[in-house]
């Protein structure tokens, strides 16, 4: 996902003037989650309308099978929506203004392997030509990083990792 947000020219040289930049990362995640929530809510409303329309017709076994399939789809969309709201709630609990000296939930980390933001399972995003991996607090890399500080080194998946900066 690429965002259209613009940054100062020195962002690439000093990503760790982080109060503003962590806020932008956090805002980008929130915007994407809100967008996903709206899409699922729209799909759920469309599904409910289809289900109501199908309820008005009676066509025997085909009708019952069709309604059952619609209910399964509605259940799937409800689960997706609940999961998205849960992720949004977790993101909302993170204070992007807080500076972290040791790695924990809400930390932005520069490593010799790239940038990582510990928040929710989200994947890669690109902001101002910098690729970030947004990972869950429970992810294997997050577990390996947790509690580390700047200049700490560790092995992860048979590779040497160096924590260059933490915010």
C-alpha positions in Angstrom: 0.0 0.0 0.0 1.4 3.4 -0.9 0.2 6.5 0.8 0.0 10.0 -0.7 1.2 11.7 2.5 4.1 14.1 2.0 7.0 14.5 4.4 10.0 16.9 4.9 13.0 16.2 2.7 15.1 15.1 5.6 12.7 12.1 6.4 14.9 9.6 4.6 18.0 10.8 6.3 16.5 10.9 9.8 13.4 8.7 10.1 13.8 8.8 13.8 12.6 12.3 14.3 9.7 10.1 15.1 7.1 12.0 17.0 5.5 13.2 13.8 6.5 10.2 11.7 5.2 7.6 14.1 1.9 9.6 14.1 1.8 9.5 10.4 2.4 5.7 10.3 -0.2 5.3 13.0 -2.6 7.5 11.0 -2.0 5.5 7.8 -2.8 2.2 9.6 -6.0 3.7 11.1 -7.1 5.1 7.7 -6.6 1.7 6.0 -8.4 -0.1 8.8 -11.3 2.3 8.5 -11.4 1.8 4.8 -11.5 -2.0 5.2 -14.2 -1.7 7.8 -16.4 0.4 5.5 -15.9 -2.2 2.7 -16.9 -5.1 4.9 -19.9 -3.2 6.3 -21.0 -2.4 2.7 -20.6 -6.0 1.7 -22.5 -7.1 4.8 -25.4 -4.6 4.1 -25.6 -5.9 0.5 -25.6 -9.5 1.7 -28.4 -8.7 4.2 -30.5 -7.0 1.4 -30.0 -10.1 -0.8 -31.0 -12.3 2.1 -34.2 -10.3 2.7 -35.0 -10.4 -1.0 -34.4 -14.1 -1.1 -36.7 -14.6 1.9 -39.6 -13.1 0.0 -39.4 -15.8 -2.7 -40.1 -19.5 -2.1 -38.5 -21.9 -4.5 -38.2 -25.1 -2.6 -34.8 -26.8 -2.0 -32.9 -24.4 -4.2 -34.3 -21.6 -2.2 -33.2 -23.2 1.1 -29.7 -24.0 -0.3 -29.4 -20.4 -1.5 -30.4 -18.9 1.8 -28.0 -21.2 3.7 -25.2 -20.1 1.5 -26.2 -16.4 2.1 -26.2 -17.0 5.8 -22.7 -18.6 5.6 -21.4 -15.5 3.7 -23.1 -13.2 6.2 -21.4 -15.1 9.1 -18.0 -14.8 7.3 -18.4 -11.1 6.9 -19.5 -10.6 10.5 -16.3 -12.5 11.6 -14.2 -10.3 9.4 -15.8 -7.1 10.7 -15.3 -8.2 14.3 -11.7 -8.9 13.6 -11.2 -5.5 12.0 -12.8 -3.8 15.0 -10.6 -5.7 17.3 -7.5 -4.6 15.4 -8.7 -1.0 15.3 -9.2 -1.1 19.1 -5.7 -2.3 19.6 -4.3 0.4 17.3 -6.3 3.0 19.2 -4.6 1.9 22.4 -1.2 2.7 21.0 0.2 6.2 21.8 2.3 7.1 18.7 3.7 10.2 20.6 5.4 8.0 23.2 9.1 7.5 22.8 10.2 3.9 23.6 13.7 3.2 24.8 13.2 -0.5 24.7 11.1 -2.4 22.1 7.5 -3.0 23.0 4.0 -2.5 21.5 4.0 0.8 19.6 7.8 0.8 18.9 9.2 1.8 15.6 12.6 0.0 15.1 15.3 0.6 12.5 17.3 -2.6 12.0 20.0 -3.7 9.6 17.1 -5.6 7.8 14.8 -2.6 7.6 12.1 -0.8 9.5 9.5 -2.5 11.7 6.5 -1.0 13.6 5.1 -3.3 16.3 1.3 -2.9 16.3 -1.0 -5.3 14.5 -0.6 -8.0 11.8 -0.7 -5.6 8.8 2.1 -6.3 6.4 4.3 -4.0 4.4 3.5 -0.3 3.7 5.5 2.3 1.9 5.6 5.9 3.3 7.9 8.5 1.7 9.8 5.8 -0.2 10.5 3.9 3.0 9.2 0.4 3.3 8.0 -0.6 6.8 6.8 -3.9 8.0 3.9 -3.6 10.4 3.9 -6.6 12.6 1.8 -8.0 15.4 3.0 -7.9 19.0 2.7 -11.7 19.0 4.7 -12.2 15.8 8.0 -14.2 15.9 10.0 -11.1 14.9 8.3 -9.1 17.6 9.0 -11.7 20.2 12.7 -11.7 19.1 12.8 -7.9 19.3 10.8 -7.4 22.5 12.9 -5.8 25.3 15.8 -5.0 23.1 17.4 -1.6 23.0 19.5 0.4 20.6 22.7 -1.3 19.5 21.5 -4.7 20.8 22.2 -7.7 18.5 20.5 -11.0 18.2 19.9 -13.9 15.8 16.6 -14.5 14.1 16.1 -17.2 11.5 19.8 -17.8 11.3 20.5 -14.2 10.5 22.3 -11.5 12.6 20.0 -8.6 13.4 21.2 -5.3 14.8 18.8 -2.8 16.5 20.0 0.6 15.1 17.3 2.8 16.6 14.2 2.5 18.7 11.4 5.0 19.0 
